[in-house]
Amino acid sequence: MLKYRIITALILIPIVIAALFLLPPVGFAVVTIVVCMLAAWEWGQFAGFKSRTQRVWLAILCGFLLAAMMLSLPAYQQSVHLIQISGSLWLSLAWWIAAFILVVLYPGSAAAWRNSRPLKLIFGLLTIVPFFWGMLSLRLYGYAENHYNGAWWLLYVMLLVWGADSGAYMFGKLFGKHKLAPKVSPGKTWEGLIGGLLTSALISWLFGRYVPLNVAPATLLICSVIATLASVLGDLTESMFKREAGIKDSGNLIPGHGGIMDRIDSLTAAVPVFACLMLLVY
């Protein structure tokens, strides 16, 4: 399993970086919509859809919704303050605060939504739609001045998340004794969380030193810490929904890694939260 994970990562990471820097905004948006549709397909399991046809339609409807929202933007203006974008990012902030409460109170909190398919679909929309707008708004940030400015920002957030995940895994294996959320994800520990934060802090320092992000160090630190914590929450939230659905992986599209949601669960929280803090709050 580890062998497949490493091989897949070595293939996917260069593809992701190439997509960030080489695709034009429209192409990047289309690729992100496809990723969101695949995520919606997998979310169908969390919502209780057993039929493949139902899940296909869920993915198609998600794609149409995102495309319609994107086409509703004025052609001459792509400001993050447009309601389609800012509204989605603010909703994301509210949703992840609510998700934190659901995770902390689990399994008791599941009584409110366990048997409600509409609620689980709403949770899916609140996860996937703001993720799309977070990706797009960061990619378009400063695009008129420098086509690669937003790509650097997105790469930064992704490295933060990947670093937190890797650091948490290594520190958890070496020092993990105290469970972080045993009822949701028994493998995660407080020691792993601290290790993930330290790894992300190192990445943030290196990136801020050698890449022209043009942001105040204090602002970058605050946004980075909150985004890293959000990434852990995204992982725990998906684990909670998988536990309720009785599945180990969200899918099997990526060899050795499970499904699309298994790979982007942390990013679905970190990207829109970072975008909201960086572009709307600061």
DOLONU-689380 format. One record per residue (C-alpha): residue number from 1; residue in one letter; x, y, z. Coordinates in Angstrom, 2 decimals. Layout:
N
[NUM, 'A', [X, Y, Z]]
...
// end
This chain:
282
[1, 'M', [0.00, 0.00, 0.00]]
[2, 'L', [2.80, 2.42, 0.92]]
[3, 'K', [4.52, 1.66, -2.38]]
[4, 'Y', [1.39, 2.60, -4.36]]
[5, 'R', [0.92, 5.77, -2.28]]
[6, 'I', [4.46, 6.94, -3.01]]
[7, 'I', [4.26, 6.14, -6.73]]
[8, 'T', [0.88, 7.85, -7.08]]
[9, 'A', [2.09, 10.92, -5.17]]
[10, 'L', [5.19, 11.20, -7.37]]
[11, 'I', [2.93, 11.19, -10.43]]
[12, 'L', [0.16, 13.46, -9.14]]
[13, 'I', [2.21, 16.21, -7.46]]
[14, 'P', [3.98, 17.36, -10.69]]
[15, 'I', [0.61, 17.25, -12.52]]
[16, 'V', [-1.02, 19.43, -9.84]]
[17, 'I', [1.85, 21.94, -9.89]]
[18, 'A', [1.79, 22.07, -13.70]]
[19, 'A', [-1.98, 22.71, -13.62]]
[20, 'L', [-1.47, 25.57, -11.14]]
[21, 'F', [1.13, 27.38, -13.22]]
[22, 'L', [0.39, 26.44, -16.82]]
[23, 'L', [-3.40, 26.38, -17.16]]
[24, 'P', [-5.19, 29.65, -18.01]]
[25, 'P', [-7.94, 30.70, -15.58]]
[26, 'V', [-10.76, 29.13, -17.63]]
[27, 'G', [-8.87, 25.85, -18.01]]
[28, 'F', [-8.06, 25.83, -14.31]]
[29, 'A', [-11.72, 26.46, -13.47]]
[30, 'V', [-12.83, 23.58, -15.70]]
[31, 'V', [-10.35, 21.17, -14.10]]
[32, 'T', [-11.46, 22.28, -10.63]]
[33, 'I', [-15.11, 21.74, -11.57]]
[34, 'V', [-14.27, 18.19, -12.69]]
[35, 'V', [-12.53, 17.53, -9.36]]
[36, 'C', [-15.58, 18.92, -7.52]]
[37, 'M', [-17.91, 16.71, -9.56]]
[38, 'L', [-15.87, 13.64, -8.62]]
[39, 'A', [-16.00, 14.78, -4.98]]
[40, 'A', [-19.80, 15.13, -5.27]]
[41, 'W', [-19.99, 11.62, -6.76]]
[42, 'E', [-18.24, 10.28, -3.67]]
[43, 'W', [-20.25, 12.46, -1.30]]
[44, 'G', [-23.31, 10.62, -2.55]]
[45, 'Q', [-22.22, 7.71, -0.38]]
[46, 'F', [-22.16, 9.95, 2.69]]
[47, 'A', [-25.67, 11.12, 1.84]]
[48, 'G', [-26.93, 7.55, 1.59]]
[49, 'F', [-27.21, 7.18, -2.20]]
[50, 'K', [-26.64, 3.51, -2.99]]
[51, 'S', [-27.48, 3.72, -6.69]]
[52, 'R', [-24.68, 4.57, -9.11]]
[53, 'T', [-27.19, 6.50, -11.25]]
[54, 'Q', [-28.19, 8.72, -8.34]]
[55, 'R', [-24.56, 9.54, -7.60]]
[56, 'V', [-23.86, 10.32, -11.27]]
[57, 'W', [-26.76, 12.76, -11.31]]
[58, 'L', [-25.50, 14.33, -8.09]]
[59, 'A', [-22.10, 14.90, -9.73]]
[60, 'I', [-23.72, 16.36, -12.87]]
[61, 'L', [-25.92, 18.71, -10.86]]
[62, 'C', [-22.90, 19.86, -8.87]]
[63, 'G', [-21.05, 20.60, -12.11]]
[64, 'F', [-24.01, 22.54, -13.52]]
[65, 'L', [-24.35, 24.56, -10.30]]
[66, 'L', [-20.67, 25.57, -10.29]]
[67, 'A', [-20.69, 26.34, -14.02]]
[68, 'A', [-23.86, 28.44, -13.67]]
[69, 'M', [-22.37, 30.39, -10.76]]
[70, 'M', [-19.19, 31.01, -12.73]]
[71, 'L', [-21.08, 32.11, -15.85]]
[72, 'S', [-23.15, 34.51, -13.74]]
[73, 'L', [-20.02, 36.54, -12.96]]
[74, 'P', [-19.63, 39.76, -14.99]]
[75, 'A', [-17.16, 39.21, -17.82]]
[76, 'Y', [-15.41, 42.48, -16.98]]
[77, 'Q', [-15.09, 41.89, -13.24]]
[78, 'Q', [-13.72, 38.93, -11.28]]
[79, 'S', [-13.54, 40.59, -7.85]]
[80, 'V', [-13.55, 38.39, -4.76]]
[81, 'H', [-16.17, 40.77, -3.35]]
[82, 'L', [-18.82, 39.59, -5.81]]
[83, 'I', [-21.63, 37.86, -3.91]]
[84, 'Q', [-21.10, 34.49, -5.61]]
[85, 'I', [-17.52, 34.38, -4.34]]
[86, 'S', [-17.59, 36.30, -1.06]]
[87, 'G', [-20.88, 34.68, -0.01]]
[88, 'S', [-19.45, 31.20, -0.59]]
[89, 'L', [-16.28, 31.98, 1.36]]
[90, 'W', [-18.15, 33.46, 4.33]]
[91, 'L', [-20.53, 30.48, 4.31]]
[92, 'S', [-17.49, 28.22, 4.38]]
[93, 'L', [-16.19, 29.92, 7.51]]
[94, 'A', [-19.58, 29.42, 9.19]]
[95, 'W', [-19.80, 25.80, 8.03]]
[96, 'W', [-16.40, 24.80, 9.39]]
[97, 'I', [-17.22, 26.36, 12.75]]
[98, 'A', [-20.40, 24.25, 12.75]]
[99, 'A', [-18.42, 21.19, 11.60]]
[100, 'F', [-16.03, 21.67, 14.52]]
[101, 'I', [-18.98, 21.48, 16.91]]
[102, 'L', [-20.33, 18.36, 15.14]]
[103, 'V', [-16.93, 16.64, 15.40]]
[104, 'V', [-16.38, 17.57, 19.07]]
[105, 'L', [-19.85, 16.35, 20.07]]
[106, 'Y', [-19.79, 13.20, 17.88]]
[107, 'P', [-21.43, 10.67, 18.06]]
[108, 'G', [-24.14, 12.56, 19.92]]
[109, 'S', [-24.26, 15.27, 17.25]]
[110, 'A', [-25.04, 12.69, 14.55]]
[111, 'A', [-28.53, 12.20, 15.96]]
[112, 'A', [-29.52, 15.54, 14.40]]
[113, 'W', [-28.47, 14.60, 10.83]]
[114, 'R', [-27.91, 10.83, 10.68]]
[115, 'N', [-31.29, 10.11, 9.08]]
[116, 'S', [-31.60, 13.33, 7.09]]
[117, 'R', [-30.44, 13.03, 3.48]]
[118, 'P', [-31.21, 16.73, 2.72]]
[119, 'L', [-28.98, 17.85, 5.61]]
[120, 'K', [-26.11, 15.63, 4.46]]
[121, 'L', [-26.47, 17.01, 0.93]]
[122, 'I', [-26.38, 20.56, 2.32]]
[123, 'F', [-23.21, 19.66, 4.23]]
[124, 'G', [-21.76, 18.44, 0.93]]
[125, 'L', [-22.63, 21.69, -0.85]]
[126, 'L', [-21.10, 23.72, 1.99]]
[127, 'T', [-17.92, 21.67, 1.61]]
[128, 'I', [-17.55, 21.50, -2.18]]
[129, 'V', [-18.90, 24.83, -3.48]]
[130, 'P', [-16.71, 27.08, -1.26]]
[131, 'F', [-13.73, 24.85, -2.05]]
[132, 'F', [-14.24, 25.63, -5.75]]
[133, 'W', [-14.45, 29.38, -5.12]]
[134, 'G', [-11.50, 29.31, -2.75]]
[135, 'M', [-9.39, 27.62, -5.43]]
[136, 'L', [-10.53, 30.03, -8.14]]
[137, 'S', [-10.25, 33.23, -6.08]]
[138, 'L', [-6.72, 32.39, -4.94]]
[139, 'R', [-5.66, 31.43, -8.48]]
[140, 'L', [-6.99, 34.74, -9.84]]
[141, 'Y', [-5.47, 36.82, -7.04]]
[142, 'G', [-3.25, 39.48, -8.63]]
[143, 'Y', [-3.59, 37.83, -12.04]]
[144, 'A', [-3.63, 41.12, -13.94]]
[145, 'E', [-0.25, 42.13, -12.51]]
[146, 'N', [1.38, 38.69, -12.51]]
[147, 'H', [-0.18, 35.58, -14.03]]
[148, 'Y', [1.66, 33.36, -11.55]]
[149, 'N', [0.93, 35.26, -8.34]]
[150, 'G', [-2.20, 33.27, -7.48]]
[151, 'A', [-0.52, 29.99, -8.44]]
[152, 'W', [2.14, 30.64, -5.79]]
[153, 'W', [-0.56, 31.30, -3.20]]
[154, 'L', [-2.36, 28.07, -4.02]]
[155, 'L', [0.87, 26.10, -4.00]]
[156, 'Y', [1.64, 27.62, -0.60]]
[157, 'V', [-1.68, 26.47, 0.89]]
[158, 'M', [-1.28, 23.00, -0.61]]
[159, 'L', [2.25, 22.67, 0.80]]
[160, 'L', [0.95, 23.79, 4.20]]
[161, 'V', [-1.69, 21.07, 4.12]]
[162, 'W', [0.61, 18.37, 2.75]]
[163, 'G', [3.24, 19.35, 5.31]]
[164, 'A', [0.75, 19.23, 8.18]]
[165, 'D', [-0.46, 15.82, 7.04]]
[166, 'S', [3.05, 14.38, 6.67]]
[167, 'G', [4.30, 15.95, 9.91]]
[168, 'A', [1.27, 14.66, 11.82]]
[169, 'Y', [1.82, 11.16, 10.43]]
[170, 'M', [5.53, 11.06, 11.37]]
[171, 'F', [5.18, 12.66, 14.80]]
[172, 'G', [2.11, 10.54, 15.53]]
[173, 'K', [4.00, 7.35, 14.67]]
[174, 'L', [7.02, 8.35, 16.76]]
[175, 'F', [5.46, 10.06, 19.76]]
[176, 'G', [1.69, 9.62, 19.54]]
[177, 'K', [0.09, 8.65, 22.85]]
[178, 'H', [-2.85, 10.97, 23.44]]
[179, 'K', [-5.82, 10.56, 21.09]]
[180, 'L', [-7.07, 13.70, 19.37]]
[181, 'A', [-10.60, 12.55, 18.47]]
[182, 'P', [-10.88, 8.82, 19.28]]
[183, 'K', [-14.59, 8.58, 18.44]]
[184, 'V', [-14.03, 10.05, 14.97]]
[185, 'S', [-10.51, 9.02, 13.93]]
[186, 'P', [-8.69, 6.81, 16.48]]
[187, 'G', [-5.35, 7.07, 14.64]]
[188, 'K', [-4.91, 10.82, 15.16]]
[189, 'T', [-3.06, 12.13, 18.21]]
[190, 'W', [-2.32, 15.46, 19.87]]
[191, 'E', [1.39, 14.80, 19.33]]
[192, 'G', [0.69, 14.35, 15.62]]
[193, 'L', [-1.25, 17.64, 15.54]]
[194, 'I', [1.66, 19.49, 17.14]]
[195, 'G', [4.09, 17.85, 14.71]]
[196, 'G', [1.89, 18.89, 11.78]]
[197, 'L', [1.77, 22.48, 13.02]]
[198, 'L', [5.56, 22.58, 13.43]]
[199, 'T', [6.07, 21.21, 9.92]]
[200, 'S', [3.66, 23.78, 8.49]]
[201, 'A', [5.44, 26.55, 10.41]]
[202, 'L', [8.74, 25.52, 8.82]]
[203, 'I', [7.15, 25.50, 5.35]]
[204, 'S', [5.59, 28.91, 6.01]]
[205, 'W', [8.94, 30.36, 7.08]]
[206, 'L', [10.79, 28.93, 4.06]]
[207, 'F', [8.08, 30.02, 1.63]]
[208, 'G', [7.86, 33.52, 3.09]]
[209, 'R', [11.64, 33.84, 2.90]]
[210, 'Y', [12.24, 32.63, -0.65]]
[211, 'V', [8.96, 33.27, -2.52]]
[212, 'P', [7.64, 36.81, -3.14]]
[213, 'L', [4.23, 36.52, -1.44]]
[214, 'N', [4.14, 40.26, -0.63]]
[215, 'V', [2.21, 40.00, 2.62]]
[216, 'A', [2.93, 41.10, 6.19]]
[217, 'P', [4.56, 38.27, 8.19]]
[218, 'A', [1.99, 38.56, 11.01]]
[219, 'T', [-0.91, 38.27, 8.55]]
[220, 'L', [0.66, 35.27, 6.85]]
[221, 'L', [1.28, 33.58, 10.22]]
[222, 'I', [-2.31, 34.05, 11.44]]
[223, 'C', [-3.88, 32.89, 8.18]]
[224, 'S', [-1.49, 29.93, 7.93]]
[225, 'V', [-2.09, 28.66, 11.47]]
[226, 'I', [-5.87, 28.89, 11.09]]
[227, 'A', [-5.77, 27.24, 7.65]]
[228, 'T', [-3.60, 24.40, 8.99]]
[229, 'L', [-6.01, 23.81, 11.88]]
[230, 'A', [-8.89, 23.93, 9.39]]
[231, 'S', [-7.16, 21.25, 7.30]]
[232, 'V', [-7.13, 18.92, 10.31]]
[233, 'L', [-10.81, 19.67, 10.88]]
[234, 'G', [-11.57, 18.89, 7.22]]
[235, 'D', [-9.90, 15.50, 7.61]]
[236, 'L', [-11.78, 14.75, 10.84]]
[237, 'T', [-15.11, 15.84, 9.34]]
[238, 'E', [-14.73, 13.50, 6.37]]
[239, 'S', [-13.75, 10.70, 8.77]]
[240, 'M', [-16.95, 11.38, 10.71]]
[241, 'F', [-19.11, 11.12, 7.58]]
[242, 'K', [-17.29, 7.98, 6.43]]
[243, 'R', [-17.82, 6.39, 9.86]]
[244, 'E', [-21.53, 7.15, 9.66]]
[245, 'A', [-21.69, 5.72, 6.12]]
[246, 'G', [-19.78, 2.61, 7.22]]
[247, 'I', [-16.98, 2.97, 4.64]]
[248, 'K', [-13.18, 3.09, 4.98]]
[249, 'D', [-12.37, 5.15, 1.85]]
[250, 'S', [-14.55, 7.60, -0.06]]
[251, 'G', [-13.65, 5.78, -3.32]]
[252, 'N', [-10.89, 3.98, -5.18]]
[253, 'L', [-10.07, 6.42, -7.99]]
[254, 'I', [-6.50, 7.02, -6.77]]
[255, 'P', [-4.40, 3.86, -6.26]]
[256, 'G', [-3.10, 3.65, -2.73]]
[257, 'H', [-4.88, 6.85, -1.68]]
[258, 'G', [-8.56, 5.96, -1.86]]
[259, 'G', [-10.94, 8.47, -3.42]]
[260, 'I', [-10.86, 12.12, -4.43]]
[261, 'M', [-12.41, 13.21, -1.11]]
[262, 'D', [-9.73, 11.27, 0.77]]
[263, 'R', [-7.11, 13.44, -0.97]]
[264, 'I', [-8.84, 16.81, -0.85]]
[265, 'D', [-10.71, 16.57, 2.47]]
[266, 'S', [-8.12, 18.77, 4.22]]
[267, 'L', [-8.00, 21.19, 1.28]]
[268, 'T', [-11.80, 21.60, 1.21]]
[269, 'A', [-11.46, 23.32, 4.58]]
[270, 'A', [-8.02, 24.94, 4.33]]
[271, 'V', [-8.39, 26.57, 0.89]]
[272, 'P', [-11.67, 28.50, 1.40]]
[273, 'V', [-10.78, 29.43, 5.00]]
[274, 'F', [-7.37, 30.75, 3.92]]
[275, 'A', [-8.96, 32.59, 0.96]]
[276, 'C', [-11.61, 34.15, 3.18]]
[277, 'L', [-9.10, 35.34, 5.77]]
[278, 'M', [-6.50, 36.56, 3.27]]
[279, 'L', [-8.79, 38.15, 0.67]]
[280, 'L', [-11.82, 39.29, 2.68]]
[281, 'V', [-10.69, 39.77, 6.28]]
[282, 'Y', [-7.15, 41.11, 5.69]]
// end
